[in-house]
């Protein structure tokens, strides 16, 4: 097993053991390409979402949040080009009958060395039926991207809020892709979450806004604490761009299994609004009250895959440290991203006075600092190791000094730093401000 495969196996194991990610439908043998997020996974994912929403929606005046339906009229996907063009090349092994994406394999099957059939295009949209009848008149699709829901709501936003160009629409939601060969843990899946923006601009201004949003994407990756030397900008050649894109830049990241796409940024021109205008016969143009011009805006689309960002943050944070005969494993999350900001311990769980005081500190912190954990399971060393593995930046221990055994230390606690292992004595009253400052850093 290679070093990268070994690291990835350790991350997958830790994810299950500590409640980040579980295999979907595991008790029935699992369902390929589906994953369930456990309590800590949900917390980490929500932190990434919240940081994104704050940067791209809450802190701006020109962004409008929407949450569109997953099921949409089938003509939406016909107009956008997905019915005709949202496909991957599929090959089948003539010996073992397994199917693969043609661009992911060589000339022979990796399973049995058999030869492949000629590549055929495989549409990745999940087809379903709406209503009681199951015929062509009831066909619908699970959306393959969140963008479509924003384009068909363009007129609604114009009519409700009368925004001035440039302005954007933002959405976080599920998308579904019937991947031929899901792989690499949660990197390539059949059910995913996207955080997307459709930013509407004047045609002549597209380059300025395109470059601006690339910089914003890079700043967001800094918000997450990702290692900058693992981030790569890739200009996508014309033959590899999506059918709607005139110019695209991908941001790739060094995952344990290689350099792969993390973010996308596309200049979609007026492809979508014009296509939906033609297909629906509803005018999706924009009228500028100041210049009295009417035109179809062009679109800049920054796309963020939530699962891939989750995996990038998780894999980048994974650390191993030799401590003599044993190894310490810890997740070096940036405090603002960490699913647990601090854990509160009584030094001993069988001493009522310690437990009562620790509970008091825990309840106080929960009112002022998000994502605080109570932990009294096992000895103090085991608690530290457990909190290290889930990436908790600070461990707070209530001991006998807290109760006044050493008078000058009464109402103080020990605060242990995850990364250095160093401990400092701190007044209970100073804990909320200390933690809030560290979380914002």
MOFEN-V393412 format. One record per residue. N is the residue number from 1. RES is the residue in one letter. SS is DSSP state (A for helix, B for strand, O for the rest). PSI is psi as a letter, one per 40 degrees, with the letter a starting at -180 (999 if undefined). Layout:
# MOFEN-V393412
N;RES;SS;PSI, N;RES;SS;PSI
This chain:
# MOFEN-V393412
1;X;O;h, 2;X;O;i, 3;X;A;d, 4;X;A;d, 5;X;A;d, 6;X;A;d, 7;X;A;d, 8;X;A;d, 9;X;A;d, 10;X;A;d, 11;X;A;d, 12;X;A;d, 13;X;A;d, 14;X;A;d, 15;X;A;d, 16;X;A;d, 17;X;A;d, 18;X;O;e, 19;X;O;f, 20;X;O;d, 21;X;B;h, 22;X;B;i, 23;X;B;h, 24;X;O;h, 25;X;O;f, 26;X;A;d, 27;X;A;e, 28;X;A;e, 29;X;O;e, 30;X;O;i, 31;X;O;h, 32;X;O;h, 33;X;O;e, 34;X;O;i, 35;X;B;i, 36;X;B;h, 37;X;B;h, 38;X;O;a, 39;X;A;d, 40;X;A;d, 41;X;A;d, 42;X;A;d, 43;X;A;d, 44;X;A;d, 45;X;A;d, 46;X;A;d, 47;X;A;d, 48;X;A;d, 49;X;A;d, 50;X;A;d, 51;X;A;d, 52;X;A;d, 53;X;A;d, 54;X;A;d, 55;X;A;d, 56;X;A;e, 57;X;A;c, 58;X;A;d, 59;X;O;e, 60;X;O;i, 61;X;O;e, 62;X;O;e, 63;X;B;h, 64;X;B;h, 65;X;B;i, 66;X;O;i, 67;X;O;g, 68;X;O;i, 69;X;O;i, 70;X;O;d, 71;X;B;h, 72;X;B;i, 73;X;O;h, 74;X;A;d, 75;X;A;d, 76;X;A;d, 77;X;A;d, 78;X;A;d, 79;X;A;d, 80;X;A;e, 81;X;O;e, 82;X;A;d, 83;X;A;d, 84;X;A;d, 85;X;A;e, 86;X;O;g, 87;X;B;i, 88;X;B;i, 89;X;B;h, 90;X;B;h, 91;X;B;i, 92;X;B;h, 93;X;B;h, 94;X;O;e, 95;X;O;d, 96;X;O;e, 97;X;O;e, 98;X;O;i, 99;X;B;i, 100;X;B;i, 101;X;B;h, 102;X;A;d, 103;X;A;e, 104;X;A;e, 105;X;O;i, 106;X;O;a, 107;X;O;d, 108;X;B;i, 109;X;O;h, 110;X;O;e, 111;X;O;d, 112;X;O;e, 113;X;O;e, 114;X;O;i, 115;X;B;i, 116;X;B;i, 117;X;O;i, 118;X;O;i, 119;X;O;h, 120;X;B;i, 121;X;B;h, 122;X;B;h, 123;X;B;h, 124;X;O;e, 125;X;O;h, 126;X;B;h, 127;X;B;h, 128;X;B;a, 129;X;B;i, 130;X;O;h, 131;X;O;a, 132;X;O;d, 133;X;O;i, 134;X;O;g, 135;X;O;a, 136;X;A;d, 137;X;A;e, 138;X;A;e, 139;X;B;h, 140;X;B;i, 141;X;B;i, 142;X;B;h, 143;X;O;h, 144;X;O;e, 145;X;O;i, 146;X;O;e, 147;X;A;d, 148;X;A;d, 149;X;A;d, 150;X;A;d, 151;X;A;d, 152;X;O;e, 153;X;O;e, 154;X;A;d, 155;X;A;d, 156;X;A;d, 157;X;A;d, 158;X;A;d, 159;X;A;d, 160;X;A;d, 161;X;A;e, 162;X;O;f, 163;X;O;i, 164;X;O;i, 165;X;O;i, 166;X;O;i, 167;X;B;i, 168;X;B;i, 169;X;B;i, 170;X;B;i, 171;X;B;i, 172;X;B;h, 173;X;B;i, 174;X;B;i, 175;X;B;i, 176;X;B;h, 177;X;O;h, 178;X;O;g, 179;X;O;h, 180;X;O;d, 181;X;O;g, 182;X;O;i, 183;X;B;i, 184;X;O;f, 185;X;O;b, 186;X;O;e, 187;X;O;d, 188;X;B;h, 189;X;O;i, 190;X;O;d, 191;X;B;h, 192;X;B;i, 193;X;B;h, 194;X;B;i, 195;X;B;h, 196;X;B;i, 197;X;B;h, 198;X;B;h, 199;X;B;h, 200;X;B;h, 201;X;B;i, 202;X;O;i, 203;X;A;d, 204;X;A;e, 205;X;A;e, 206;X;A;d, 207;X;A;d, 208;X;A;d, 209;X;A;d, 210;X;A;d, 211;X;A;d, 212;X;A;d, 213;X;A;d, 214;X;A;d, 215;X;A;d, 216;X;A;d, 217;X;A;d, 218;X;A;d, 219;X;A;d, 220;X;A;d, 221;X;A;d, 222;X;A;d, 223;X;A;d, 224;X;O;e, 225;X;O;e, 226;X;O;i, 227;X;O;h, 228;X;A;d, 229;X;A;e, 230;X;A;e, 231;X;B;h, 232;X;B;h, 233;X;B;h, 234;X;B;h, 235;X;B;h, 236;X;O;h, 237;X;O;i, 238;X;A;d, 239;X;A;e, 240;X;A;e, 241;X;O;i, 242;X;O;i, 243;X;O;d, 244;X;O;e, 245;X;O;h, 246;X;O;d, 247;X;B;h, 248;X;B;i, 249;X;B;h, 250;X;B;i, 251;X;B;h, 252;X;B;i, 253;X;B;i, 254;X;B;g, 255;X;B;i, 256;X;O;d, 257;X;O;e, 258;X;B;i, 259;X;B;h, 260;X;B;i, 261;X;B;h, 262;X;B;d, 263;X;B;i, 264;X;B;i, 265;X;B;h, 266;X;B;i, 267;X;B;h, 268;X;B;e, 269;X;B;a, 270;X;O;f, 271;X;A;d, 272;X;A;d, 273;X;A;d, 274;X;A;d, 275;X;A;d, 276;X;A;d, 277;X;A;d, 278;X;A;d, 279;X;A;d, 280;X;A;e, 281;X;O;e, 282;X;O;h, 283;X;O;h, 284;X;O;f, 285;X;O;i, 286;X;B;h, 287;X;B;h, 288;X;B;h, 289;X;O;d, 290;X;O;d, 291;X;O;e, 292;X;O;f, 293;X;B;i, 294;X;B;h, 295;X;B;i, 296;X;O;h, 297;X;O;i, 298;X;B;i, 299;X;B;h, 300;X;B;h, 301;X;B;h, 302;X;B;h, 303;X;B;h, 304;X;B;h, 305;X;B;h, 306;X;A;d, 307;X;A;d, 308;X;A;d, 309;X;A;d, 310;X;A;d, 311;X;A;d, 312;X;A;d, 313;X;A;d, 314;X;A;d, 315;X;A;d, 316;X;A;d, 317;X;A;e, 318;X;B;h, 319;X;B;i, 320;X;B;h, 321;X;B;h, 322;X;B;h, 323;X;B;g, 324;X;O;b, 325;X;O;e, 326;X;B;i, 327;X;B;h, 328;X;B;h, 329;X;B;h, 330;X;B;i, 331;X;B;h, 332;X;O;g, 333;X;O;i, 334;X;O;h, 335;X;O;d, 336;X;O;d, 337;X;O;d, 338;X;O;h, 339;X;O;d, 340;X;O;h, 341;X;O;d, 342;X;B;i, 343;X;B;h, 344;X;B;h, 345;X;B;i, 346;X;B;i, 347;X;O;d, 348;X;O;h, 349;X;O;e, 350;X;O;e, 351;X;O;h, 352;X;A;d, 353;X;A;d, 354;X;A;d, 355;X;A;d, 356;X;A;d, 357;X;A;d, 358;X;A;d, 359;X;A;d, 360;X;A;d, 361;X;A;d, 362;X;A;d, 363;X;A;d, 364;X;A;d, 365;X;A;d, 366;X;A;d, 367;X;A;d, 368;X;A;d, 369;X;O;h, 370;X;O;i, 371;X;O;g, 372;X;B;h, 373;X;B;i, 374;X;B;h, 375;X;O;h, 376;X;O;f, 377;X;O;h, 378;X;O;a, 379;X;O;i, 380;X;A;d, 381;X;A;d, 382;X;A;d, 383;X;A;d, 384;X;A;d, 385;X;A;d, 386;X;A;d, 387;X;A;d, 388;X;A;d, 389;X;A;d, 390;X;A;e, 391;X;O;f, 392;X;O;h, 393;X;O;d, 394;X;B;h, 395;X;B;h, 396;X;B;h, 397;X;B;h, 398;X;B;h, 399;X;O;a, 400;X;O;d, 401;X;O;d, 402;X;O;d, 403;X;O;e, 404;X;O;e, 405;X;O;d, 406;X;O;h, 407;X;A;d, 408;X;A;e, 409;X;A;e, 410;X;O;h, 411;X;O;f, 412;X;B;i, 413;X;B;i, 414;X;B;h, 415;X;B;h, 416;X;B;h, 417;X;B;h, 418;X;O;d, 419;X;O;d, 420;X;O;d, 421;X;O;e, 422;X;O;i, 423;X;B;i, 424;X;B;i, 425;X;B;h, 426;X;B;i, 427;X;B;i, 428;X;A;d, 429;X;A;d, 430;X;A;e, 431;X;A;d, 432;X;A;d, 433;X;A;d, 434;X;A;d, 435;X;A;d, 436;X;A;d, 437;X;A;d, 438;X;A;d, 439;X;A;d, 440;X;A;e, 441;X;O;999
